[in-house]
Amino acid sequence: MTDLLPSWRDTATRAAILDFVDAVTDSDGPHFVPAGDRVAVFDNDGTLWTEKPFVTQLAYLLEQWKAQVAADPSLADTQPYRAAATGDLAWLGTAVDKHYAGDDADLGLLIKAVAGATAGTSVEDYQAAVSAFYRDARHLTLQTSYAHTVYQPMVELIRLLDSHDFRTYIVSGGERDFMRPMAEEYYGIPVQRVIGTALGLEYDADANVVRYSPSLDFFDDGGEKPVRIWARTGKRPILAAGNSNGDVPMLRYAQGSPASLALLVHHDDDAGRDVAYDKGAEDALAAADTHRFTVISVRDDWETVFPAEG
Amino acid sequence: MTDLLPSWRDTATRAAILDFVDAVTDSDGPHFVPAGDRVAVFDNDGTLWTEKPFVTQLAYLLEQWKAQVAADPSLADTQPYRAAATGDLAWLGTAVDKHYAGDDADLGLLIKAVAGATAGTSVEDYQAAVSAFYRDARHLTLQTSYAHTVYQPMVELIRLLDSHDFRTYIVSGGERDFMRPMAEEYYGIPVQRVIGTALGLEYDADANVVRYSPSLDFFDDGGEKPVRIWARTGKRPILAAGNSNGDVPMLRYAQGSPASLALLVHHDDDAGRDVAYDKGAEDALAAADTHRFTVISVRDDWETVFPAEG
């Protein structure tokens, strides 16, 4: 089994992962879990790929909003279109900060613009547009294709679980259909196992297509994650991995299983291989102590961070 | 492949099913569909098991409502609790008839009572209660266990599709978590592939469980079926099977695939093996002509209707 995690250093974290997989797959052992119940859930942004300088979906949306402003300049009177058109992204960070401080007015504008970028589009057309983005776009700071912005050790962990009959799911605050093409291509997680924030959908009987509505269905973060895990999988997971405050309920939910592993990726690398930050993870790091999450130190546990350029 | 549909008669319908499976699995043929895209969706009530004299979930709910009235007699002042307590079920039929006539007041009471039967219950406790019902209850008119109220030819069709690398899903107006235990046990369809009407859910962080809220999330019928198919599977199905008006959008949605099969079960048996009825299927039967659905005649296409008692 050792060969399956080549990008991991030989640390206690790696041993804890391998021990857990051994324990739940040992049919003679006390912690055995039948294959059908081996559900593993992964946050995406900051857990499976980098979320710095900002989440990839925002890079995509900025291009969409810029194009919308080009078509209708009056949009630039309001946010976040103005930010997209002028490249002054400070407003975006403020909107999120305000949200965590309890003021959702700017977040409301943001959500409206997120839904507005796809409203009326068929799901097939959106998948094609998103796939083209993944094919052509380059990451702002890493200057690589997005395929090279994934955390290689985590992809190896997904492969390890696959090879032991786990069903791996993405459970992310990111928008579900934006993640589907990359989850399949970059992680080998099929589209039906991607759970995320959901835009409203409507069936257009005349055209016989499903289209996005101008509304949000739900934001998949915090306590919504366990809810959506149950709705989709009908199981309580036995393994959960996250990196931020919004992942704590999902990690705790997994810990309610008789045998479980709760993994928290800590962005503590000081060698410039990965951006180091605790912002947005303060509660999660505190909860890691209280609830004995297994903390993955980027600095100490990962020999390699990103995949080698092909 | 012939042996896989032993309860079917040697008819054009059976040939159409076998030809379709041949065509989409022939990697050298013009209609080949890769395994990952072989998604098949099945309505449940009236398609995979009998929905007469009424849907099984109602049999379960009547017991729940009766117990609620026993605990709080004042509930019997309102419907549907009075109907449950007195055994006068006419009101229930009227509520549904009124709904189809555009008056949803009684349906609102019904939905409130459906959600009220589980509000505050953890998903695990509900699964245990539902599983006990399936183990112990007997069907009102067939006088068998519910395991023997499934349509044996349709179960064989699911097995045929399984053996050709389809992913089969339930897509039903029935409540999702009520169906999960029986879908797995009776059809071999795992819980993560059950799509249905969804009760609201909430994460209770203190108890670390997911519980039902007193609200309905969505009613999975009509145009909502294509929407929920996309949300869950990320695919347009290539095979859909239903039996009533609410299945037409799902059947049409499947027909938007380059190769597809839309199956409509017609309850036309006049030999007393199955209840014969067209009520609630009028539009679907008309659409079958217009859109060339493949109609499954219970009378002509099925040699056996229900599984033999074990």
Chai-1 contact restraints between the chains, C-beta under 6 A:
chainA,res_idxA,chainB,res_idxB,connection_type,confidence,min_distance_angstrom,max_distance_angstrom,comment,restraint_id
A,V123,B,W230,contact,1.0,0.0,6.0,A-B,restraint_1
A,R180,B,G234,contact,1.0,0.0,6.0,A-B,restraint_2
A,V191,B,G234,contact,1.0,0.0,6.0,A-B,restraint_3
A,Q192,B,T233,contact,1.0,0.0,6.0,A-B,restraint_4
A,Q192,B,G234,contact,1.0,0.0,6.0,A-B,restraint_5
A,L201,B,V227,contact,1.0,0.0,6.0,A-B,restraint_6
A,Y203,B,G223,contact,1.0,0.0,6.0,A-B,restraint_7
A,Y203,B,P226,contact,1.0,0.0,6.0,A-B,restraint_8
A,Y203,B,V227,contact,1.0,0.0,6.0,A-B,restraint_9
A,Y203,B,P249,contact,1.0,0.0,6.0,A-B,restraint_10
A,N208,B,R252,contact,1.0,0.0,6.0,A-B,restraint_11
A,N208,B,G256,contact,1.0,0.0,6.0,A-B,restraint_12
A,V210,B,P226,contact,1.0,0.0,6.0,A-B,restraint_13
A,V210,B,V227,contact,1.0,0.0,6.0,A-B,restraint_14
A,V210,B,W230,contact,1.0,0.0,6.0,A-B,restraint_15
A,G223,B,Y203,contact,1.0,0.0,6.0,A-B,restraint_16
A,P226,B,Y203,contact,1.0,0.0,6.0,A-B,restraint_17
A,P226,B,V210,contact,1.0,0.0,6.0,A-B,restraint_18
A,V227,B,L201,contact,1.0,0.0,6.0,A-B,restraint_19
A,V227,B,Y203,contact,1.0,0.0,6.0,A-B,restraint_20
A,V227,B,V210,contact,1.0,0.0,6.0,A-B,restraint_21
A,W230,B,V123,contact,1.0,0.0,6.0,A-B,restraint_22
A,W230,B,V210,contact,1.0,0.0,6.0,A-B,restraint_23
A,T233,B,Q192,contact,1.0,0.0,6.0,A-B,restraint_24
A,G234,B,R180,contact,1.0,0.0,6.0,A-B,restraint_25
A,G234,B,V191,contact,1.0,0.0,6.0,A-B,restraint_26
A,G234,B,Q192,contact,1.0,0.0,6.0,A-B,restraint_27
A,P249,B,Y203,contact,1.0,0.0,6.0,A-B,restraint_28
A,R252,B,N208,contact,1.0,0.0,6.0,A-B,restraint_29
A,G256,B,N208,contact,1.0,0.0,6.0,A-B,restraint_30
